[in-house]
Amino acid sequence: MMTTRPQIPETLPRVALVATGGTIAGTLTAGSENWAYESAKLSGERLVMGIPGLLRRAQWHFEQPYSIGSQNLELAHMLQLRAVLIRLLQAPNIDAILVTHGTDTMEDMLYFLYLTLPPGLLIKPLIFTGAMLPSDAENADGPANLSGAFDFALESAQGGPIGVDLPFGLYMQGLFTPAQCVEKHSTAGIDAFDGPYSVLPDEKWLGHFEALGAPADIGTQGQFSTLFDPATQIHPLFEAMEIAIVFCAPGNGPLRQLTDLLNRKPASVVVAAPGHGNIPENCVPVLRRLLLNGVSVVRASRVAAGGVVQGGEFNALDAFREVVNSTNAALFSESGSLSLSKCVVYERLRVLARSLIGNA
């Protein structure tokens, strides 16, 4: 017997849900003796219909540009989602946008969008959410996260004063974290995204966030928004450009990796060094050769928190701060307060901008 969807009053808010897969759309593996699941099995519409009463609370618009476990995220996916969000942000018949995304690369995606979405388009709430447990697990956290993200988005769209910044970031476990500050702090536990810049999702969220004093060197909203056209879903140079990451550990592994890179000459090398970004001395001569060949080098830390700033114990490459190329950009730099994953996102966009200007 055919069933019909209940009629939704046109006075209800118009909400777009963009589903991309992830654990929130995953299901447990039948018959598995161990706790195992498959990501990206349910559509966004199935997720909404699985939460009692949620379908009736809005005029829903569903999109699914792709469906993956977010460990499989590619640069093309990032561009594809950006294009979808720009179109929805520009759509006059959408009041708020929700995005379900896998947690593994939630940080990478949100920071990329923070740097590349045009600031002038953020005139409606744009809230990401996800889950640490699959949809059919006992105590699954996805339904509460999606419901909470929906409530926060609607309250922001309907009740916020004119001119006040609307939320763009992540809702998880009853907290909101602005896009530029999202980090996954744990591989397990439903509080994996609770961080020092997470705030209560209410009308005072922005004031609370500003009072926390977020780092100033995380870039600015839309800093690289002009690198791509609004509808860009593929960019050969962006995808082909190699950003090498060398993780320093005791032994000659880092030196061998850097020596191999001399032949490839990647666009940039991010060195994840111990402590305060203290690069091993035996790596410095090879890094000098890379710098002299026009390869950017970023000094980062393999430590999750604390950041890297100029000075400290390591200063062997400081002279290269004065070496500039045709775009007047220093070749040697620090990751600042950026996490390693954010550092790679930022550096990819920075060297792309440098390449495009140099080829203009």
GIDADA-V140060 format. One record per residue. N is the residue number from 0. RES is the residue in one letter. PHI is phi in whole degrees, -180 to 180 (none if undefined). PSI is psi in degrees with one decimal (999 if undefined). OMEGA is omega as a letter, one per 30 degrees, with the letter a starting at -180 (* if undefined). Layout:
n | res | phi | psi | omega
N | RES | PHI | PSI | OMEGA
N | RES | PHI | PSI | OMEGA
This chain:
n | res | phi | psi | omega
0 | M | none | 129.4 | a
1 | M | -78 | 135.0 | l
2 | T | -110 | 152.5 | l
3 | T | -117 | 146.0 | l
4 | R | -70 | 139.1 | l
5 | P | -62 | 147.2 | l
6 | Q | -67 | 134.6 | a
7 | I | -106 | 124.3 | l
8 | P | -60 | 140.0 | a
9 | E | -71 | -8.3 | l
10 | T | -82 | -12.0 | a
11 | L | -72 | 154.9 | l
12 | P | -62 | 151.3 | a
13 | R | -104 | 112.0 | a
14 | V | -120 | 129.8 | l
15 | A | -97 | 132.5 | l
16 | L | -115 | 117.3 | l
17 | V | -105 | 112.2 | a
18 | A | -101 | 137.8 | a
19 | T | -127 | 6.6 | a
20 | G | 104 | -138.0 | l
21 | G | 86 | 179.8 | a
22 | T | -64 | -33.6 | a
23 | I | -59 | -26.6 | l
24 | A | -105 | 15.0 | a
25 | G | -90 | 164.3 | l
26 | T | -135 | 148.9 | l
27 | L | -64 | 146.3 | l
28 | T | -79 | 119.2 | a
29 | A | -65 | 135.6 | l
30 | G | 79 | -0.3 | a
31 | S | -73 | 133.7 | l
32 | E | -76 | -26.9 | l
33 | N | -102 | 162.8 | l
34 | W | -70 | 108.0 | a
35 | A | -144 | 153.7 | a
36 | Y | -154 | 166.7 | l
37 | E | -115 | 129.3 | l
38 | S | -74 | 163.3 | l
39 | A | 58 | 46.8 | l
40 | K | -100 | -23.1 | a
41 | L | -110 | 147.2 | l
42 | S | -80 | 166.9 | l
43 | G | -62 | -37.7 | l
44 | E | -64 | -39.5 | l
45 | R | -64 | -37.9 | l
46 | L | -63 | -44.4 | l
47 | V | -67 | -44.1 | a
48 | M | -67 | -20.2 | l
49 | G | -81 | -5.4 | l
50 | I | -107 | 112.6 | a
51 | P | -53 | 127.0 | l
52 | G | 83 | -11.7 | a
53 | L | -70 | -37.3 | a
54 | L | -60 | -33.6 | a
55 | R | -81 | -5.9 | a
56 | R | -92 | -1.6 | a
57 | A | -157 | 163.5 | l
58 | Q | -89 | 107.8 | a
59 | W | -91 | 142.1 | l
60 | H | -125 | 118.1 | a
61 | F | -107 | 137.3 | l
62 | E | -138 | 146.9 | l
63 | Q | -139 | 84.4 | a
64 | P | -64 | -30.4 | l
65 | Y | -163 | 167.5 | a
66 | S | -141 | 104.2 | a
67 | I | -142 | 161.0 | l
68 | G | -75 | 133.4 | a
69 | S | -71 | -7.5 | l
70 | Q | -66 | -18.1 | l
71 | N | -95 | 11.9 | a
72 | L | -61 | 130.9 | l
73 | E | -115 | 164.9 | l
74 | L | -61 | -35.0 | l
75 | A | -62 | -36.4 | l
76 | H | -63 | -40.8 | a
77 | M | -63 | -43.0 | l
78 | L | -67 | -38.4 | a
79 | Q | -64 | -46.1 | l
80 | L | -66 | -39.2 | l
81 | R | -57 | -44.9 | a
82 | A | -63 | -40.7 | l
83 | V | -63 | -44.7 | a
84 | L | -67 | -38.1 | l
85 | I | -62 | -42.4 | l
86 | R | -63 | -42.0 | a
87 | L | -73 | -35.2 | l
88 | L | -65 | -30.7 | l
89 | Q | -85 | -14.6 | a
90 | A | -73 | 124.4 | a
91 | P | -71 | -15.5 | a
92 | N | -100 | 20.5 | l
93 | I | -125 | 128.9 | a
94 | D | -96 | -30.2 | a
95 | A | -155 | 154.6 | a
96 | I | -127 | 128.8 | l
97 | L | -113 | 144.0 | l
98 | V | -132 | 125.8 | l
99 | T | -97 | 134.4 | a
100 | H | -148 | 150.5 | l
101 | G | -67 | 150.1 | a
102 | T | -81 | -22.0 | a
103 | D | -58 | -41.3 | a
104 | T | -122 | 27.0 | l
105 | M | -59 | -42.8 | a
106 | E | -62 | -45.5 | a
107 | D | -61 | -46.6 | a
108 | M | -65 | -46.8 | a
109 | L | -67 | -37.6 | l
110 | Y | -69 | -39.0 | l
111 | F | -58 | -46.2 | l
112 | L | -68 | -36.9 | l
113 | Y | -58 | -41.1 | a
114 | L | -81 | -21.1 | a
115 | T | -118 | -12.6 | l
116 | L | -79 | 130.8 | l
117 | P | -60 | 128.1 | a
118 | P | -58 | -34.8 | a
119 | G | -66 | -13.2 | a
120 | L | -89 | -12.5 | a
121 | L | -83 | 65.0 | a
122 | I | -108 | 12.5 | l
123 | K | -148 | 154.5 | a
124 | P | -60 | 137.8 | l
125 | L | -131 | 101.2 | a
126 | I | -118 | 123.7 | l
127 | F | -93 | 153.0 | l
128 | T | -153 | 169.0 | a
129 | G | -163 | -158.5 | a
130 | A | -155 | 152.2 | l
131 | M | -97 | -12.3 | l
132 | L | -125 | 143.9 | l
133 | P | -65 | 165.8 | a
134 | S | -62 | -31.1 | a
135 | D | -105 | 14.1 | l
136 | A | -77 | 153.7 | l
137 | E | -64 | 134.4 | a
138 | N | 64 | 32.1 | l
139 | A | -54 | 133.8 | a
140 | D | -94 | -9.8 | a
141 | G | -59 | -48.6 | a
142 | P | -57 | -44.5 | l
143 | A | -67 | -37.7 | l
144 | N | -65 | -43.6 | a
145 | L | -68 | -42.1 | l
146 | S | -63 | -43.3 | l
147 | G | -65 | -40.1 | l
148 | A | -63 | -40.0 | l
149 | F | -62 | -48.1 | a
150 | D | -61 | -45.5 | a
151 | F | -65 | -40.8 | l
152 | A | -63 | -43.7 | a
153 | L | -69 | -41.4 | l
154 | E | -62 | -37.9 | l
155 | S | -71 | -39.4 | a
156 | A | -72 | -33.6 | a
157 | Q | -98 | -29.0 | a
158 | G | -112 | -6.7 | a
159 | G | -75 | 142.5 | l
160 | P | -64 | 150.0 | l
161 | I | -62 | 134.0 | l
162 | G | 91 | -10.3 | l
163 | V | -82 | 138.5 | a
164 | D | -58 | 133.1 | l
165 | L | -91 | 149.9 | a
166 | P | -69 | 135.5 | l
167 | F | -136 | 108.3 | a
168 | G | 169 | -150.3 | a
169 | L | -117 | 130.0 | l
170 | Y | -106 | 120.2 | l
171 | M | -147 | 135.0 | l
172 | Q | 53 | 40.9 | l
173 | G | 78 | 9.9 | l
174 | L | -127 | 153.2 | l
175 | F | -118 | 133.5 | l
176 | T | -124 | 120.3 | l
177 | P | -55 | 149.2 | a
178 | A | -53 | -41.4 | a
179 | Q | -71 | -13.6 | a
180 | C | -112 | 5.4 | a
181 | V | -72 | 129.0 | l
182 | E | -145 | 142.5 | l
183 | K | -90 | 113.7 | a
184 | H | -93 | -11.5 | a
185 | S | -149 | 149.6 | l
186 | T | -80 | -12.5 | a
187 | A | -146 | 164.6 | a
188 | G | 96 | 137.8 | a
189 | I | -71 | -12.1 | l
190 | D | -97 | 26.0 | a
191 | A | -61 | -21.8 | a
192 | F | -108 | 4.4 | l
193 | D | -69 | 117.4 | a
194 | G | -135 | -179.0 | a
195 | P | -68 | -13.0 | a
196 | Y | -117 | 21.0 | l
197 | S | -88 | 137.1 | a
198 | V | -131 | 166.3 | l
199 | L | -69 | 138.0 | a
200 | P | -83 | 78.1 | l
201 | D | -134 | -172.0 | a
202 | E | -68 | -12.6 | a
203 | K | -104 | 15.6 | a
204 | W | -59 | -40.6 | a
205 | L | -66 | -43.0 | l
206 | G | -62 | -41.5 | l
207 | H | -63 | -41.9 | a
208 | F | -65 | -45.2 | a
209 | E | -64 | -32.4 | l
210 | A | -68 | -20.2 | a
211 | L | -77 | -15.7 | l
212 | G | 68 | 59.8 | l
213 | A | -61 | 151.9 | a
214 | P | -55 | 145.5 | a
215 | A | -90 | -10.1 | a
216 | D | -106 | 33.2 | l
217 | I | -97 | 9.2 | a
218 | G | 87 | 177.3 | a
219 | T | -122 | 153.3 | l
220 | Q | -57 | 125.4 | l
221 | G | 75 | 16.0 | a
222 | Q | -55 | -34.9 | a
223 | F | -116 | 27.4 | a
224 | S | -67 | -22.7 | a
225 | T | -87 | -0.7 | l
226 | L | -71 | -25.5 | a
227 | F | -129 | 145.8 | l
228 | D | -70 | 158.8 | a
229 | P | -57 | -34.0 | a
230 | A | -99 | 9.1 | a
231 | T | -63 | 124.6 | l
232 | Q | -121 | -3.7 | l
233 | I | -152 | 137.4 | l
234 | H | -143 | 100.0 | a
235 | P | -54 | -42.7 | a
236 | L | -68 | -40.7 | l
237 | F | -60 | -39.5 | a
238 | E | -84 | -28.8 | a
239 | A | -85 | -22.4 | a
240 | M | -64 | 126.6 | a
241 | E | -92 | 123.7 | l
242 | I | -113 | 101.1 | a
243 | A | -82 | 142.6 | l
244 | I | -119 | 122.0 | l
245 | V | -112 | 116.5 | a
246 | F | -97 | 116.1 | a
247 | C | -83 | 126.6 | l
248 | A | -140 | 158.8 | a
249 | P | -54 | 136.1 | a
250 | G | 121 | -176.9 | a
251 | N | -97 | 11.5 | l
252 | G | -58 | -51.7 | l
253 | P | -59 | -41.2 | a
254 | L | -64 | -42.0 | l
255 | R | -64 | -42.6 | l
256 | Q | -62 | -44.6 | a
257 | L | -66 | -38.4 | l
258 | T | -63 | -40.9 | l
259 | D | -62 | -35.6 | a
260 | L | -69 | -21.1 | l
261 | L | -59 | -32.8 | l
262 | N | -78 | -32.9 | a
263 | R | -86 | -30.7 | a
264 | K | 50 | 69.9 | l
265 | P | -67 | 170.6 | l
266 | A | -66 | -36.0 | a
267 | S | -157 | 154.6 | l
268 | V | -125 | 123.6 | l
269 | V | -101 | 118.8 | a
270 | V | -101 | 109.0 | l
271 | A | -88 | 95.5 | a
272 | A | -101 | 165.1 | a
273 | P | -67 | 158.9 | l
274 | G | 52 | -128.5 | a
275 | H | -83 | 44.1 | a
276 | G | 68 | 37.8 | a
277 | N | -84 | 95.7 | a
278 | I | -70 | 133.1 | l
279 | P | -56 | 141.3 | a
280 | E | -60 | -34.9 | a
281 | N | -71 | -11.6 | l
282 | C | -89 | -18.4 | a
283 | V | -61 | -46.6 | l
284 | P | -58 | -39.4 | l
285 | V | -69 | -38.7 | l
286 | L | -64 | -36.7 | l
287 | R | -61 | -42.5 | l
288 | R | -65 | -39.6 | l
289 | L | -63 | -44.3 | l
290 | L | -62 | -41.7 | l
291 | L | -66 | -21.4 | l
292 | N | -92 | 11.3 | l
293 | G | 84 | 11.4 | l
294 | V | -87 | 126.4 | l
295 | S | -70 | 144.4 | l
296 | V | -128 | 128.7 | l
297 | V | -116 | 126.9 | l
298 | R | -89 | 114.4 | a
299 | A | -123 | 178.4 | l
300 | S | -121 | 145.4 | l
301 | R | -84 | -3.3 | l
302 | V | -82 | 137.7 | a
303 | A | -67 | -34.3 | a
304 | A | -132 | 159.5 | l
305 | G | 116 | -34.3 | l
306 | G | 79 | 172.2 | a
307 | V | -131 | 127.1 | l
308 | V | -131 | 165.3 | a
309 | Q | -62 | 140.1 | a
310 | G | 107 | -147.7 | a
311 | G | 72 | -154.3 | a
312 | E | -76 | -29.6 | a
313 | F | -101 | 123.4 | l
314 | N | -146 | 19.5 | a
315 | A | -64 | -24.6 | a
316 | L | -111 | 13.6 | a
317 | D | -58 | -32.5 | a
318 | A | -61 | -26.9 | a
319 | F | -77 | -6.0 | l
320 | R | -65 | -25.5 | a
321 | E | -87 | -11.4 | l
322 | V | -79 | 122.4 | a
323 | V | -124 | 155.7 | l
324 | N | -105 | -163.9 | a
325 | S | -65 | -20.1 | l
326 | T | -97 | 8.2 | l
327 | N | 62 | 36.1 | l
328 | A | -112 | 128.7 | a
329 | A | -62 | 139.4 | a
330 | L | -80 | -31.6 | a
331 | F | -107 | 129.9 | a
332 | S | -149 | 173.4 | l
333 | E | -111 | 158.0 | l
334 | S | -78 | -9.1 | a
335 | G | 62 | -133.8 | a
336 | S | -91 | 4.0 | a
337 | L | -71 | 139.4 | l
338 | S | -66 | 167.2 | a
339 | L | -61 | -43.1 | a
340 | S | -66 | -41.5 | l
341 | K | -65 | -37.9 | l
342 | C | -58 | -42.8 | a
343 | V | -67 | -41.9 | l
344 | V | -60 | -48.9 | a
345 | Y | -62 | -44.5 | a
346 | E | -66 | -37.0 | l
347 | R | -61 | -42.8 | l
348 | L | -71 | -37.8 | a
349 | R | -65 | -46.5 | a
350 | V | -72 | -28.1 | l
351 | L | -65 | -45.5 | l
352 | A | -60 | -42.7 | l
353 | R | -63 | -41.8 | a
354 | S | -66 | -43.0 | a
355 | L | -66 | -40.0 | l
356 | I | -68 | -39.2 | a
357 | G | -67 | -27.0 | l
358 | N | -93 | -2.7 | a
359 | A | -71 | 999 | *
